[in-house]
Amino acid sequence: MKKKWIAGLTSIVAVSLLLVGCGKSSSKETTLTVGASNIPHAQILKHVQPELKKEGINLKIKVFQDYVLPNKDLANKDLDANYFQHIPFLDNWNKQNNGTLVNAGKVHLEPIGIYSKKYKSLSDLPNGATVLVSNNVADYGRVLTILKDAGLITLKPGTKITSATFADIQDNKKNLKFKTDLEPKLMPQFYSKNEGDAVVINANYAVQAGLDPTKDSIALEKNSSPYVNIVAVRKGDKNKPAIKKLMKALQSKDTQQWITKKYKGAVIPTYPNGK
């Protein structure tokens, strides 16, 4: 009788431990740390946090105020992914740093714009006008495209726009001068202080400074631009379940339409109807 009682008790304990183990397994979350610019990237990530929570992903967002550290921290495994850059920027960073970071998927476009407190259009710029541009070389092709489309410059034959620099200008009809040694995050300050004749500002910094790119700029990048913002990960991590769930949430119809509604043209979704 005693043996039967002990055997029964042992079975109950075993079953209880099994159930506890199962409970722990089902409630286990995967923590995913993603580095992002404050606006709009971190805001978009916050939007998908609840959905990812349901999928067992604890999304942690680390906000950066610059374009230098996010890729360094990702390469050093301090992040699982980052969301702040476009493909030409990533390609250039990999080239400059012997990096192997890869594109996990497209999310949105932030149209770069040219702003001026002195002139209402690019055609109004005087001969010899000074245009302030950030030191982000990967964006130079975007600026050159805007100026080319406005008829202010032409480019040398064979110029690849995603790697173009101001040295690729063939004809500069207004003899524009370009100052290119400035920090991207400081460009709104130069604009507010009325420095230069025109200032080139990335949409995320423009919105953060209270500007509306669709209304305040004198020229804005077209929707067909190849400079789409992406999520970047380390080589080999693109197909990890947590990364795939993150991309599914970011590229979903709900998120893409939320981007359209919230930013009203200042940020343009890559997949307006979801991927």
HELIX and SHEET records of a PDB file:
HELIX    1   1 LYS A    2  SER A   27  1                                  26    
HELIX    2   2 ASN A   38  ALA A   42  3                                   5    
HELIX    3   3 GLN A   43  LYS A   54  1                                  12    
HELIX    4   4 LEU A   69  ALA A   75  1                                   7    
HELIX    5   5 ILE A   87  ASN A   97  1                                  11    
HELIX    6   6 LEU A  122  ASP A  124  5                                   3    
HELIX    7   7 VAL A  137  ASP A  139  5                                   3    
HELIX    8   8 TYR A  140  ASP A  149  1                                  10    
HELIX    9   9 ILE A  161  SER A  163  5                                   3    
HELIX   10  10 PHE A  166  ASP A  168  5                                   3    
HELIX   11  11 PRO A  184  LEU A  186  5                                   3    
HELIX   12  12 MET A  187  SER A  192  1                                   6    
HELIX   13  13 ALA A  203  GLN A  208  1                                   6    
HELIX   14  14 PRO A  213  ASP A  216  1                                   4    
HELIX   15  15 PRO A  241  LEU A  250  1                                  10    
HELIX   16  16 LYS A  253  TYR A  263  1                                  11    
SHEET    1   A 6 ILE A  57  PHE A  64  0                                        
SHEET    2   A 6 THR A  30  SER A  37  1                                        
SHEET    3   A 6 ALA A  81  HIS A  86  1                                        
SHEET    4   A 6 VAL A 228  VAL A 233 -1                                        
SHEET    5   A 6 VAL A 102  LEU A 109 -1                                        
SHEET    6   A 6 ILE A 268  PRO A 269 -1                                        
SHEET    1   B 5 LYS A 177  LEU A 182  0                                        
SHEET    2   B 5 THR A 130  SER A 134  1                                        
SHEET    3   B 5 ALA A 198  ILE A 201  1                                        
SHEET    4   B 5 GLY A 113  TYR A 115 -1                                        
SHEET    5   B 5 ALA A 219  LEU A 220 -1                                        
SHEET    1   C 2 ILE A 153  LEU A 155  0                                        
SHEET    2   C 2 ILE A 169  ASN A 172 -1                                        
END                                                                             
